[in-house]
Amino acid sequence: MKFKGAVFDIDGVVIATAKLHYKAWEKVFKEYGKKFTFDEFKKTIDGMPRDKGAAFIFPEFSREKINDICRKKQFYFNKIIKKEKAKLYTDALRFLKEIKKQNIKTAIATSSKNAGVILKKMGIYKYFDVDANGAFLKRGKPAPDIFLRAAKKLKLKPEECVVFEDSLNGIISAKRAKMKCVAISRENRKIKGADIVIKKFDNNTLNKINKLFSKGK
């Protein structure tokens, strides 16, 4: 089997918006008397569609109330993103350019409805062949649906793809999809379950991935 498809979670991998999303969630949670740390956010609802995240934190709430929370979260996020710009990880952009030269297909696999807009503003949406539109799936991460859809849209087998993730839910989702997974741990967080863990994309990343396929792991 050969490496043919690169499937990217976006936040924490290509751009940094997790803290901006967390700030929006934090404002909502305060309205309901809920304390929620950034570390808890990363370990639980990061990577989930916002309605699934809200339902995870408030399982006792009705669907109507969950929808209200989601609207508030988006309202706060829109205000925050106007004041604070998302950061682009230049190492990820270099890697994207490198694999495009190798004719490796690329996909966006995020549950965020905002990622596509941000990527277009940054001028890097063009480096992706397809978008799995994960925000519109019934089952979010850690279910494998988003990555399976990405592979299908790329017209590749899951076994031919590598997922690039930074969250536990995303790694679980990738493995359930029978894909190889590279975890990006930019803040030296301990991440388990991935085939490879890197701090950032470098000149040796592609070689490491190709070795994974050659060894048949």
N, C-alpha and C positions, 0 to 999 in steps of 0.2 A: 504494500500500500504506500502511496506517495502523498506528501503534503500538497494539497490543492486548494484548500479554503481556509481563510483566516476570519474568525468570527469574533467581533469585538463588543464587549460591554464598553460603555463610553465613559461614564463617570468614574474617576479614579484610575482609568487606564489611558484614555486619550485626552480628556479634559478633567479639570477639577471643579466639580459643582456640589460635591457631597455636603460640604460645610454650609453652602448656600441653601441647599434643600433642608438640612438640619435646622438652620435658623428659622426657616418658614414653619417647619413642623413644631419647633420649640414654642413659637408664638401661639400656635393653635393649642398645644398641650397645656400651656399656662392658663388658657381660658377655661380649661376643664380641670384645673388643679392637679395636672399630671406632671411629674418631674421625669425627665428623660435625657440621659447623657448622650454625648456624641458616640461614645464607645458602645452603648446599648443600641443606638441607631444602626451602627455598622454591623453589629452582630445579629440584628433581627430584621428590621424592615428595609434596610438598604438593598436596592435591587428589585423590590416588590412594586407592582403597580400601586398607585397611591390609595385606591379603595381597599386593596388587600392589606396594605400597611395600616390604614386606619382601623380596619376590622380586627387586625391582630392585636392592636393596642387597646381597643375598646370592643371586645367581643360581645358585650352586653347591649350595645347600641343597635337601634333599628337601622334598616337600610337608608331611610330618609335622613337620619342623623349622620350616618357615615357619609352620605353624599354632601351634606352641609359642611362637614369637616374637610372634605376634599376640595370644595369650592373655596373655603377659607385658606387652605394651604396654598392653593394656586394663586390666590389673591396676594398673599404675603410674598410668595416666591417672585411674582411679577414685579412687585415693588423693590425687592432686594436686588434682582438681576439688573434693574435699571441703575442702581447705585454701585453695585460691585460686579466687575467683569469676571467671567469664568476664565480660569487659567488653562492655556494650552500646554500640554507636555510635548516639548520639541523632540524628545527622544522617540515618542510614539509616532510623530509625523515623519521622522526620518525612516523609521521602520516600515511605515505604510508605503512610502515611496520606494523603498528597497524591494519589498515583496511584490509591488505592482510591476516592477521591472522584470521580476521572475515569473510573471503571468499567473500569480496566485490570486484567486478571486477573494474579494473582501465583502464582509457583511456587517451591518450594525445590528446588535442584539441587546437592546435596552428596553426597560419597561417605562422609561421616562417619555412623556409627551413633549418635553421641552428640548430634548437633545438634538433633534434634527434641526430645529430653528437656530440653536446656538452654533452647531457645526456649520450651517450655511453662512451665518454671520461671520464666522472665522475663516471661511473660504476653504474648508477641508472636507465638506460633504462630498465633493467630487471624487475623492479617493475611495469611496465605497461603491461597490457594484449594486448592492441591494440593501434594503432595510426590512428587517423582520417585523416591524411594527408591533413590537411586544406589548405596547400599552393597550392594544385591542384584543389581546388573548384572554380567554376566560381564566386560564391557570397561569399564574406568574411563577417566577423562580421561587422555590427550588424544583418545581416541575420542569421537565425537559422540553416543553412545547416550543419555547422561543428559539432554542438552538436547532431543534428539528425543522422548524419552519425556515430558519436561515439556510440550512443545508438544502432544503427542497427548492428554495428560491435561487440558490446558487447552482442547482442541478448537480449536486454532489452527494456522495454517500456520507453519513455522519463520521464514519471511520477515516475519511479523507480530510477532515476538518480539525482545526485547533481553535479552542476557545481561549480568549484572553480576558481574565476576570480579576477582580480584587475583593470580592465578597464571598463569604462562606456559602450563602444561598446560590450564588452564581456557579461556584465550583461544584456543588452538589448537582445542580441542574445540568452542567456540562457532562459530568460522569454518567448521569442517568440517561443522557442522550447518546452515550457510547462514543463520546469525542475525547480527544486528548485535551489537556487543560494546562495553560501556563498562568500561574498566579503572579500578579504584580503587587509587591509589598513595598510601596514607596516610603512608608513611615516605619519600616522594620516591624510591622505587626506580624505576629505568628499566624501563619496560614497553613491549614492542613488539607490534604486530599488532592492537591494538584500534582501533575506529573513533574512539573518544573516550577520553582519559585525564583523570581528575579526581582531585584530592586528597581530596575528600569530596563528599557530596551537598549541593547548595545550591539557592537559589531559581531558578537558571538551568539546572539539570540537565535538567529536563523540556523546556524550550525547545530545548536543544541536541539532545536526542533527536528531537523533532518535526521539527527542521530536517533531520536525517539522512534521515528518511522523505520529507520534501517534496522533497529533492534527488535522491532515488532512488539514494543511494549503496549 
